[in-house]
């Protein structure tokens, strides 16, 4: 099935199967809705397209996954940020977990039976990921983990965590594990953000015992895993977010009393630019090419476009953001984080300068 045929078939199926969320728009309800959408799409086979057969997929072009996510986002069936985490964590499991572990676990994520989280950032190690200090010490055929993670999305809803730990000094001393979140010694404390959503959490690890066979890759592969994972977090998952932002631009046009061609045109151009860039990245992924530092360009363009869109909404809807608690206010506040999540804009520009343009370290 080619991409066009797949899109038409998905649209026809979604027209016949009502997956729209209910009236409850709380974050808990959004996570529950995400599970419902994934479960329905998996049972119908759509969620399995574009994933390897070895992990319960149906094979096919990775672009099929992008198309499915786009259709979900444009219909507001699931919040695109949490939906797109599958594009970050499932490829990591496929690449680094033991084949039998990936075969067992990935279908649980695809089907919506489980949510997973990503334990990377720490209070003193956000953009400087290499300085992380959560420590894993080997004890026979087990590892004992102690430390703290922060800004961990969906941690309070997650069954598993892709966790980075320190097992030795330096970049080569970072090791990754796939940890069950109900393991004794794990404490999760949700964090309230300024837009009123408990999307993130602090996670504490106190003498948490993890079996050796839950290591992802080999000892010291954690930095390589992170460098393979982060390009996905900074690029391919944005396809869904971009599709969603276009629906918000359409809504802004409908709600704007006066014709503001210049501002709306600039917002459209910013979104079109990042969509074009994201499409090229999706094509690279579908061709089997590895993703690397070039995805920092995607991240910078996405952050710029998202903030420009909601800045435009603030300008063209006077008082709506400042004097109401509606969706425009919530989304404007969330857009402020676009230059932070997934790697700050400053770090992304440094990566572009050093690794793509060869401008050195200064």
N, C-alpha and C positions, 0 to 999 in steps of 0.2 A: 504494500500500500504506500503510494507516494504521499508527500506532505499535503497536497491539495485534497486528495481523496480522504486522507485522515481528518483534516480540518472539517470537511463537509460532513463526514460521518459523526464526528464528535458533536458538531453543532446540532445535527438532527437528533442525536441521542439526548443531549441536554435540553432540547426543546420539548422532548417527550417525558423527561424525568425531572421533576421539580426538586432541585437541591438548594433553593434559596434559603438563606438564614431566617430565623425567627425574629421577633421584635426585640429580644434581649441582645444588646450590643456590648455587653461587658466583655472583658478580656477572657474570662473563664468560658463564656459562651462562644467566643471566637475560636478558642482552642477546641472546644467540643464540636463546633461546626467543621473545623479542619479535619478532625477524625472522621466525621460523617461523610464529608466529601471524598476523602481519600478512599474510605471503605467502599463507597458506592462505585467510584471509578475503577477501583481494583477488581471488585466482583464482576464488573462489566467488561473487564479486560483492558480498559483504556490506560490505566496507570501502569500497566506492565510493558507497554510499547516503549521501545528505545532503551530498555535495560537488558543486560545479558541474560541468556537463558539459565546460566549457572546460578543466578540468584533469584530465580522465579520470574524473570522477565520473558518477553516474547521476541526479543531482538529488535532489529530495525534501526533506522537512523535516529541519532540523538535529537535531531530537530523535532521529532514527534513529541518528545517531552516538552520542548519549548512551546510548541503549538498548544498542547493540552493546558499548560500553565497559563498561557495567554488567554485562552477561552475562559478558564476559571476566574482569572483576574478581571477581565472586562465585564463579566456578569456579576461581579461582587459576590461570588460564591464562597470565597475564603480570603482572609487577609493575606496579601501577597508576600509580606515579609516572612511570616511563619510558614507559609506554604513552600516558599523557595528554599528553606533549609534542607529539604530533601536533595537538592542539587549540590549541596556542599558535603553532607555527611555520607550519603550513600556511595558516591564515587570513592571516598576515602576508605570506607569499609571494603569495597571491592578490590581496591589496590593494595591494601595493607593487612587486612585480616587473613587468618588462615582460611582457605577456601571453604571448609566445612562450617566455620563460624559465620562467614559472609552469607553462605547459602541458607543458614538458619535464621539469621537476624534481619537481613535486608528486606525480605518479604513482610516482616512485621512493621517496618517503617513505611513501605510502599502502601500497605493495606490500611494504614491508619490505626492499627491495633496498638502501636506504641508511638510516643514522641521521644526524640533524642535531643541532647544538648551538647554543647561544645565548650569544654573547660580549658580555655587558653589564657585569657587576661587575668591578671592579679592586681592587687592594690598598688604595687610598685612596678608592675610589668604589663603595661597596656600596649602602646605602640612599640616599646622596646621589649618584644616578646622573648628575646634571647636571655634576658636577665631574670626569668622566672625562677622561683625558689621552692615551689611545692616539691617535696622530696619523696622519692620511692626508694626503699632499701630492701634488698633481696634477703629472704629468709627461707632457705630451702627452695621448694618449688612455688613459693608465694612471694609477693611484694607487699610491704607495709608502707602506706602512703599517708603523709602528713602535710598540711598546708591549707591555703585558702585561694579560691577563685572568685572573681567578681564580674559583673556585667554578663552573666551567663543566661542567655535567652532561654526561656521555657524550662528552666531547671526544676521548678516546682511541679511541672506536669510531666517530667521526663522519666522514662524507665531506664535509660542508658545514657552514658556520657563518654564522648571521645576526649580523653584527658591527657594533657601534657604534664610531665613530671621531670624533675632533675634526678639523674642517677649518677652523674659525674660532672666535672667542671666543663665549661665551654659549650659551643654549639653541638659538639658531638656527644655531649653528656645529657641530652634531652631524649626522653623515651616516652612513647605514647601507649596508653592502655584504653581498653573498652570496658568501662566500669558500670556495674549494675547500681542504680541509684538507691536501691533499698538495702544496700550493704550496711551493716552496723558501722557507726562512726561518721556517717555523712549527715550533715545538718544543712538545710536549705532555708535561707531567709530572703523572701521577695523584697525588691526595692521599688518604691513608688517614684515614678518619673514626673517631670513637671507637667506632662500632659495627662496625668492621672491614671496611668496604666502600669500594672505590676508585671511588665514584660521581662524584666531582668531580675537576677537574684545573686546574692552572695552564697557561696557553697564552701563549707568547712569540711576538711578531711582530718579525722583524728584516729590514728592507728587503723586505717581502713585496709583490710586484707583483700588483695586481688590475686587470683591464680595466675601463674606464669603463662598459661595458654590464652589469657586475655590481652597479652601484649600485642600491639599492632606493629608488625614488622619485627625488627631485631632491636636489642639494646642500642641506643644512640640514634635510631632512625626518626626520632620525634621532630627534629628540625627539618629534615627532608619532607616528612609528612605535612608539616605546617606550610612549607613552601609550595607543596602541591595542592593543599587544601585552599589556602588563601586566595589564589587566583580565581577559583570557582566562586568564593564568597564575594569577590570584587568584580565579577563579570557575568557569568552565565545566568545566575539567579536573578540578575537585574531585568531580564527580559519580561518577567511577570510584573515587576514593579513599574517598569516603563509603560506597559500596557495599561496598568491601573491609573498611572498619572495622566495618560491621554483621556481617560474617562473623566477625570477631574477637570481637565482643561475644557472638555465639552460642556461640563456642568457650569463652569465659570462663564463661558460664553452665553449660556442660557440665562444666567442670573444677573448678568451685567446690563444695567439700564442704558448706559451710553455706549456708543461704539468707540472702543479704544484700540484701534487697529495696530498701533505701534507696539503697545505693551503686550497685547495678545499674540501678535505676530512674533515678537521676540521670544515669548514663552514657548510658542509652537516650534520655532526654529531650534531652540535649545533641546527640546524633547526629540525632535526629528534627528538632530545630530547624534544624540546618545543612542537612539534606536538604530540608526545606521551603523554606528560603531558596534553595538551589541549584536546586531545581525551578523556582522563579519566574524565576531568572536564565536557565535553559535555555529557558524559554518566551519571554523577551524576545529572546534570540538567535534563536530559531526564527521570531519574528515580523519579524525584520529590524531590530529596534531596536539602536542602538549600545550597547556596554557602556562604563561610565565609572567614576567614583569610588565609586558605590554598591557596586561589587564588593569594596571594602575591608571591608564588613560580612561578606560571604561568607568572606573570609580570616580575620577575627577569630573568627568562629563555628567555622570548621574547626579552627583551631589550638587553641581552647578545648576542643572536643569530643575531638580526638585525644589531647591530653594528659590530659584527664579519664579517658578510657577506659583508658589504660595506667597511670595512677595507681591506678585501681580494680583493675587486674590485679595491681599490686604489693601492694596492701593485702589482696586476697583470696587470693593465692597466696603465702603467706609463704615466703621463702627461694628461690623459683623464679628471680626476677630476679637476686638477689644471689649465689647459689651454683651457678648452672648457666650454660651457654653456649647455651641453646636459643633458639627463636624469640621467646619472650616477652622475653628480655633484649635481643636485637637490636632488636626493634620498640619497646621502651620507650626505649632510647637514641636511636633515630631520631626518636621523637616529641618529644624535647627540641628538635629543630630546627624544629618546626612553627611556632613563634613567630618564626622567623628567615627561612626560605626564602620566596621570592616577595615579600619586603618585610617588615620586622620589625613586630611587633605595635604597637610605639610609633608607627612611621610610619603604619601603617594607621589608628590611632586619631586621629592628627593630621589625616589626610585626611578622616576622617569628621567631625571637629570643624569643620574649616575649610571644606571644600567641600560638605558635606551639611547641616551644622547652622548654618553661617554664624557661627561663634564667633570669627572673627578669627585673628590670628597668635600670640596669647599663650595 
